[in-house]
Amino acid sequence: MEPPGSNPAGSVPFLGPQHDVVYRLLPGVCSGIQQIPNGFHDAGYCRTHHPLIAMLGLFKIFQQPELLHKKQRAFYISLGLTAGLALIFYLMPRTFFDFLSQQELAFFKKQQVSNPQSAAQLNIFMDALESVRVSIFKADAIRTVIFILLGAGTLRLYALKKINKSWFLILLGLLITIDMWSVNKRYLNNDDFERARKVENPYRPTLADKQILKDKDPNFRVFNTTVSTFQDASTSYFHKSIGGYHGAKLRRYQELIDHYISKGDQNVLNMLNTKYFIVAQNNQPQAQRNPGALGNAWFVADFRLVNNADEEIKALQDFDPARTAIVDKRFSRFVEGKIFRIDSTASISLTSYAPNKLIYKYSAKSDQLAVFSEIYYPLGWQATIDGKKPNTFV
């Protein structure tokens, strides 16, 4: 349980402006206690200005190691202040900081008032959460002390000429690498990397996928009932799917989902050319062919006029998509007074598919009313017959 806006266990909320004093007067601390970036609001200042100043100082000492002898008093004062303050933080963390924010305390208090029977459990949770945060804070505080002492020791050995320039750089580089590596691994670790093979092949085909992939006609759709159909991406990886997820669906299609597809309406699934269903059999996905799938396009003999889009969606409750087309009155001038007769020799088929271009081939001896298993969307799409725009409502 975590209240809205709360910090995770790995970040520590702090009181008031005292941290600003730490940053401006004792920059060494912020270079060590790196585990709590959300607690310090001036982290950007600390991580850009202070490392740059530190590098310039190191470069000066690298060139003139005798500076540590000349400024020995300042060196030990800085060491005492930075390591000493980090040690005090380690020994008395609750004296300086709060590890539960005012927002969290208010949230827990509200929960205790609304659920008195859970008050004891909430107190235990609050104590545990605070203890975890204190432990994380203390671990980084003592870690800071150790790195400050090791860094100071390396500088002192170099100033006393106990080590040469090469060893000085090696030791400093090793300390920096260990410091950065251990902290960065908290945020970017082995769990964040995948083998190239897994990335290139994120999904393994199921038995049902393998069965469907044997069908050499690629232009049909699959309805997978063994997954969360409209939150799943695996089906779309292998097939043209009825489902899949996108945050911005066409409203027409969302209405089909809400009113019909989610309920398994067979007529609607047929007119969407759902050639295969994936169903669970004996705890194993199995492919079932749908003999009622109407294909990418087909001719119908009849049409039914409706007044608007709402009536269109309602009309799908009771009709035979293989014989009847539902037509909005906006397009009535294209069909009224016409008689469409079924021609057993007529045909229409999809010959080329691309997301932005569909090519069909048809043959008919008389005028036919064709229905396409696509979602109507007029913006950007243009229909042509033999390269010319037709006087139809396609």
C-alpha positions as CSV (number, residue, x, y, z in Angstrom):
1,M,0.0,0.0,0.0
2,E,1.4,3.3,-1.1
3,P,-0.3,6.7,-0.8
4,P,-0.6,8.8,-3.9
5,G,2.5,10.9,-4.5
6,S,4.5,9.0,-1.9
7,N,8.2,8.2,-2.4
8,P,9.2,4.6,-2.9
9,A,11.3,2.9,-0.1
10,G,14.4,3.8,-1.9
11,S,14.0,7.6,-1.7
12,V,14.0,9.7,1.5
13,P,11.9,12.8,2.0
14,F,13.7,15.6,4.0
15,L,12.7,18.5,6.1
16,G,12.7,22.1,5.0
17,P,15.7,24.1,3.7
18,Q,18.5,22.5,5.8
19,H,19.6,20.3,2.9
20,D,20.4,23.5,0.9
21,V,23.0,24.4,3.5
22,V,24.6,21.0,3.2
23,Y,24.8,21.4,-0.6
24,R,26.2,24.9,-0.6
25,L,28.7,24.4,2.3
26,L,29.6,20.8,2.1
27,P,29.6,19.6,-1.5
28,G,31.5,16.4,-0.6
29,V,28.5,14.9,1.0
30,C,26.4,15.1,-2.1
31,S,29.0,13.3,-4.1
32,G,28.8,10.3,-1.7
33,I,25.2,10.0,-0.7
34,Q,23.9,9.3,-4.3
35,Q,21.2,6.9,-3.4
36,I,18.6,9.6,-2.6
37,P,18.4,11.9,-5.6
38,N,14.7,12.6,-5.0
39,G,15.3,13.9,-1.5
40,F,17.6,16.7,-2.5
41,H,16.0,19.3,-4.8
42,D,19.3,20.8,-5.9
43,A,20.7,17.5,-7.3
44,G,21.3,19.1,-10.7
45,Y,23.5,21.7,-9.1
46,C,25.4,19.1,-7.1
47,R,25.9,16.8,-10.1
48,T,27.2,19.4,-12.5
49,H,29.0,22.2,-10.6
50,H,30.6,20.2,-7.8
51,P,32.1,17.4,-9.9
52,L,33.6,20.1,-12.2
53,I,35.1,21.9,-9.3
54,A,36.4,18.6,-7.9
55,M,38.1,17.7,-11.2
56,L,39.8,21.1,-11.4
57,G,41.0,20.7,-7.9
58,L,42.3,17.2,-8.6
59,F,44.1,18.4,-11.8
60,K,45.8,21.1,-9.7
61,I,47.0,18.6,-7.1
62,F,48.1,16.2,-9.9
63,Q,50.3,18.9,-11.2
64,Q,51.4,20.3,-7.8
65,P,51.2,17.6,-5.1
66,E,53.0,20.0,-2.7
67,L,49.8,22.0,-2.5
68,L,48.5,19.5,0.1
69,H,51.5,20.3,2.3
70,K,50.9,24.0,2.0
71,K,47.2,23.7,2.6
72,Q,47.3,20.8,5.0
73,R,45.1,22.4,7.6
74,A,42.4,23.1,5.0
75,F,42.7,19.5,3.8
76,Y,42.0,18.0,7.2
77,I,39.2,20.5,7.9
78,S,37.5,19.5,4.7
79,L,38.1,15.8,5.5
80,G,36.6,16.2,9.0
81,L,33.6,18.2,7.8
82,T,32.6,15.9,5.0
83,A,33.4,12.5,6.5
84,G,32.3,13.7,10.0
85,L,29.0,15.0,8.8
86,A,28.3,11.8,6.9
87,L,29.2,9.8,10.1
88,I,26.8,12.0,12.2
89,F,24.1,11.3,9.7
90,Y,24.8,7.6,10.0
91,L,24.7,7.6,13.8
92,M,21.7,10.0,14.2
93,P,19.6,10.0,11.0
94,R,16.3,10.7,12.6
95,T,17.7,13.8,14.4
96,F,18.2,15.6,11.1
97,F,15.6,14.1,8.7
98,D,12.1,12.8,8.6
99,F,11.6,9.6,6.7
100,L,7.9,9.9,6.2
101,S,6.6,13.0,4.4
102,Q,3.8,15.2,5.6
103,Q,1.7,13.9,2.7
104,E,2.3,10.3,3.7
105,L,1.5,11.0,7.3
106,A,-1.7,12.8,6.4
107,F,-2.7,9.9,4.1
108,F,-2.1,7.2,6.8
109,K,-4.0,9.3,9.4
110,K,-6.9,9.5,7.0
111,Q,-6.8,5.8,6.5
112,Q,-6.8,5.2,10.3
113,V,-9.8,7.4,10.8
114,S,-11.8,5.8,8.0
115,N,-10.7,2.3,9.0
116,P,-10.2,2.1,12.7
117,Q,-9.9,-1.6,12.7
118,S,-6.8,-1.4,10.5
119,A,-5.1,1.3,12.6
120,A,-2.7,-1.2,14.3
121,Q,-1.7,-2.7,10.9
122,L,-1.1,0.8,9.5
123,N,1.1,1.7,12.4
124,I,3.2,-1.5,11.8
125,F,3.4,-0.7,8.1
126,M,4.5,2.9,8.8
127,D,7.2,1.8,11.2
128,A,8.4,-0.8,8.7
129,L,8.5,1.7,5.9
130,E,10.4,4.2,8.0
131,S,12.9,1.5,9.1
132,V,13.6,0.5,5.5
133,R,14.3,4.1,4.5
134,V,16.5,4.7,7.5
135,S,18.5,1.5,6.7
136,I,19.0,2.6,3.0
137,F,20.0,6.1,4.2
138,K,22.5,4.7,6.8
139,A,24.0,2.3,4.3
140,D,24.8,5.1,1.9
141,A,26.0,7.4,4.7
142,I,28.6,4.9,5.9
143,R,29.5,4.2,2.3
144,T,30.1,7.9,1.9
145,V,32.5,7.9,4.9
146,I,34.5,5.0,3.4
147,F,34.8,6.6,0.0
148,I,35.8,10.0,1.5
149,L,38.5,8.3,3.6
150,L,39.8,6.2,0.7
151,G,39.9,9.3,-1.6
152,A,41.7,11.3,1.1
153,G,44.2,8.5,1.7
154,T,45.0,8.3,-2.0
155,L,45.6,12.1,-2.1
156,R,47.8,11.9,1.0
157,L,49.9,9.1,-0.4
158,Y,50.4,11.0,-3.6
159,A,51.4,14.2,-1.7
160,L,53.9,12.2,0.3
161,K,55.3,10.7,-2.9
162,K,54.5,7.1,-1.7
163,I,52.9,6.5,-5.0
164,N,53.7,7.9,-8.5
165,K,51.4,9.7,-10.9
166,S,50.4,6.5,-12.7
167,W,49.3,4.7,-9.5
168,F,47.6,7.9,-8.3
169,L,45.5,7.9,-11.5
170,I,44.8,4.2,-11.3
171,L,43.7,4.3,-7.7
172,L,41.4,7.3,-8.3
173,G,40.0,5.8,-11.5
174,L,39.3,2.5,-9.6
175,L,37.5,4.4,-6.8
176,I,35.4,6.4,-9.3
177,T,34.6,3.3,-11.2
178,I,33.5,1.3,-8.1
179,D,31.5,4.2,-6.9
180,M,29.7,4.9,-10.2
181,W,29.2,1.2,-11.1
182,S,27.6,0.3,-7.7
183,V,25.3,3.2,-7.8
184,N,24.4,3.0,-11.5
185,K,23.6,-0.7,-11.1
186,R,20.7,0.3,-8.8
187,Y,19.0,1.9,-11.8
188,L,20.3,-0.1,-14.7
189,N,21.0,-3.7,-14.0
190,N,21.0,-7.1,-15.7
191,D,17.2,-7.1,-15.6
192,D,17.2,-4.1,-18.0
193,F,19.1,-5.9,-20.7
194,E,17.8,-8.6,-23.1
195,R,19.7,-10.9,-25.5
196,A,19.5,-9.7,-29.1
197,R,17.9,-13.0,-30.0
198,K,15.0,-12.4,-27.5
199,V,14.5,-8.8,-28.7
200,E,14.5,-9.8,-32.4
201,N,12.0,-12.6,-31.5
202,P,10.0,-11.4,-28.6
203,Y,7.3,-14.0,-28.9
204,R,7.4,-17.8,-29.5
205,P,4.7,-19.2,-31.7
206,T,2.2,-21.4,-30.0
207,L,0.8,-24.6,-31.5
208,A,-2.2,-22.5,-32.8
209,D,0.1,-20.0,-34.4
210,K,2.0,-22.7,-36.2
211,Q,-1.2,-24.2,-37.4
212,I,-2.5,-20.8,-38.8
213,L,0.9,-20.0,-40.4
214,K,0.5,-23.0,-42.6
215,D,-2.3,-21.1,-44.4
216,K,-0.4,-19.4,-47.3
217,D,-3.1,-16.7,-47.8
218,P,-1.9,-13.9,-45.6
219,N,-4.9,-11.6,-45.9
220,F,-7.3,-12.8,-43.2
221,R,-7.8,-12.0,-39.5
222,V,-7.4,-14.0,-36.3
223,F,-9.4,-13.7,-33.1
224,N,-7.4,-15.0,-30.1
225,T,-9.7,-15.8,-27.2
226,T,-6.9,-17.2,-25.0
227,V,-5.5,-13.8,-24.2
228,S,-6.8,-10.4,-23.3
229,T,-7.8,-9.8,-26.9
230,F,-7.5,-6.0,-26.9
231,Q,-4.5,-5.7,-24.5
232,D,-2.3,-8.4,-26.3
233,A,0.4,-7.9,-28.9
234,S,1.5,-11.5,-29.4
235,T,-1.2,-12.4,-31.8
236,S,-0.5,-9.3,-34.0
237,Y,3.2,-10.4,-34.1
238,F,2.3,-13.4,-36.2
239,H,-1.1,-12.6,-37.8
240,K,-3.5,-9.8,-38.8
241,S,-5.4,-9.7,-35.5
242,I,-8.9,-8.7,-34.6
243,G,-7.5,-7.4,-31.4
244,G,-4.3,-5.9,-30.2
245,Y,-3.7,-2.7,-28.3
246,H,-3.5,1.0,-29.3
247,G,-4.3,4.0,-27.2
248,A,-6.1,5.7,-30.1
249,K,-8.5,3.4,-31.8
250,L,-10.9,4.5,-34.5
251,R,-14.3,5.2,-32.7
252,R,-16.1,3.2,-35.3
253,Y,-14.0,0.2,-34.4
254,Q,-14.2,0.8,-30.7
255,E,-18.0,0.8,-31.0
256,L,-17.8,-2.6,-32.8
257,I,-15.6,-3.9,-30.0
258,D,-17.9,-2.7,-27.3
259,H,-21.2,-3.8,-28.9
260,Y,-20.3,-6.9,-30.8
261,I,-16.7,-8.2,-30.9
262,S,-16.3,-8.4,-27.1
263,K,-19.5,-10.4,-27.1
264,G,-18.3,-12.8,-29.8
265,D,-21.0,-11.8,-32.4
266,Q,-20.5,-14.2,-35.2
267,N,-22.0,-12.0,-38.0
268,V,-19.7,-9.1,-37.2
269,L,-16.7,-11.4,-36.9
270,N,-17.5,-13.0,-40.3
271,M,-17.7,-9.6,-42.0
272,L,-14.4,-8.7,-40.5
273,N,-12.9,-11.7,-42.3
274,T,-12.1,-13.6,-39.1
275,K,-10.8,-16.8,-40.7
276,Y,-9.4,-18.4,-37.5
277,F,-10.2,-18.4,-33.8
278,I,-7.6,-19.4,-31.3
279,V,-9.3,-21.2,-28.4
280,A,-8.1,-23.1,-25.4
281,Q,-8.4,-26.9,-25.6
282,N,-6.8,-29.1,-22.9
283,N,-4.9,-26.1,-21.6
284,Q,-3.3,-25.6,-25.0
285,P,-4.1,-22.9,-27.6
286,Q,-5.7,-24.5,-30.7
287,A,-6.6,-23.0,-34.0
288,Q,-10.2,-23.3,-35.3
289,R,-11.1,-22.3,-38.8
290,N,-14.2,-20.2,-39.3
291,P,-16.1,-21.4,-42.3
292,G,-18.3,-18.3,-42.2
293,A,-15.5,-15.8,-42.8
294,L,-16.6,-13.6,-45.8
295,G,-13.2,-12.8,-47.2
296,N,-11.7,-9.4,-47.9
297,A,-14.6,-8.3,-50.1
298,W,-17.8,-9.8,-51.4
299,F,-20.9,-8.9,-53.4
300,V,-24.4,-8.6,-51.8
301,A,-27.8,-8.6,-53.3
302,D,-29.7,-6.4,-50.9
303,F,-29.2,-3.3,-48.8
304,R,-31.0,-1.7,-45.8
305,L,-31.2,2.1,-45.4
306,V,-30.8,3.6,-41.9
307,N,-31.0,7.2,-40.7
308,N,-27.7,7.7,-39.0
309,A,-24.6,6.1,-37.6
310,D,-26.4,5.1,-34.3
311,E,-28.9,3.1,-36.3
312,E,-26.1,1.6,-38.4
313,I,-24.5,0.1,-35.3
314,K,-27.9,-1.1,-34.0
315,A,-28.8,-2.7,-37.3
316,L,-25.8,-5.1,-37.0
317,Q,-27.8,-7.0,-34.3
318,D,-30.0,-8.7,-36.9
319,F,-28.8,-9.1,-40.4
320,D,-27.0,-11.5,-42.7
321,P,-23.7,-9.8,-43.9
322,A,-23.3,-12.2,-46.7
323,R,-26.5,-11.0,-48.3
324,T,-27.3,-7.5,-47.0
325,A,-25.4,-4.2,-46.6
326,I,-26.4,-1.6,-44.0
327,V,-26.3,1.8,-45.8
328,D,-26.5,5.3,-44.1
329,K,-29.1,7.6,-45.7
330,R,-26.3,10.0,-46.6
331,F,-25.4,7.6,-49.4
332,S,-28.9,6.7,-50.4
333,R,-28.6,8.4,-53.8
334,F,-26.1,5.8,-54.9
335,V,-28.3,2.8,-54.2
336,E,-32.0,3.8,-54.3
337,G,-33.8,2.6,-57.3
338,K,-31.1,0.1,-58.2
339,I,-31.5,-3.7,-58.2
340,F,-28.4,-5.8,-57.6
341,R,-28.7,-9.3,-58.8
342,I,-26.3,-12.0,-57.6
343,D,-24.0,-13.1,-60.5
344,S,-22.6,-16.5,-59.8
345,T,-19.7,-15.8,-62.1
346,A,-18.8,-12.4,-60.5
347,S,-15.8,-12.2,-58.2
348,I,-13.8,-9.7,-56.2
349,S,-10.6,-10.4,-54.4
350,L,-7.7,-8.6,-52.7
351,T,-4.5,-8.8,-54.8
352,S,-2.2,-6.5,-52.9
353,Y,-2.1,-5.4,-49.3
354,A,-0.2,-2.6,-47.6
355,P,-1.3,-0.5,-44.6
356,N,-1.9,2.5,-46.8
357,K,-2.8,0.9,-50.1
358,L,-5.2,-2.0,-51.0
359,I,-5.7,-3.3,-54.5
360,Y,-8.6,-5.4,-55.5
361,K,-9.5,-7.3,-58.7
362,Y,-13.1,-7.8,-59.7
363,S,-15.1,-9.3,-62.5
364,A,-18.8,-8.8,-63.0
365,K,-21.3,-8.8,-66.0
366,S,-23.6,-6.3,-64.3
367,D,-23.6,-3.7,-61.5
368,Q,-22.8,-5.2,-58.1
369,L,-22.8,-3.8,-54.6
370,A,-19.4,-4.7,-53.0
371,V,-18.7,-4.8,-49.3
372,F,-15.2,-4.6,-48.0
373,S,-14.0,-6.0,-44.6
374,E,-12.4,-2.7,-43.6
375,I,-13.4,0.0,-41.2
376,Y,-14.7,3.1,-43.0
377,Y,-12.4,6.1,-42.6
378,P,-12.7,8.7,-45.3
379,L,-9.8,11.0,-44.3
380,G,-6.8,10.4,-46.5
381,W,-8.2,7.4,-48.4
382,Q,-9.2,7.7,-52.0
383,A,-10.9,5.0,-54.0
384,T,-10.3,4.6,-57.7
385,I,-11.5,2.1,-60.4
386,D,-9.0,1.6,-63.1
387,G,-7.2,4.7,-61.9
388,K,-10.4,6.9,-62.0
389,K,-12.4,8.2,-59.1
390,P,-15.8,6.5,-59.2
391,N,-19.2,8.1,-58.7
392,T,-20.0,5.8,-55.7
393,F,-19.9,5.9,-52.0
394,V,-16.8,3.7,-51.6
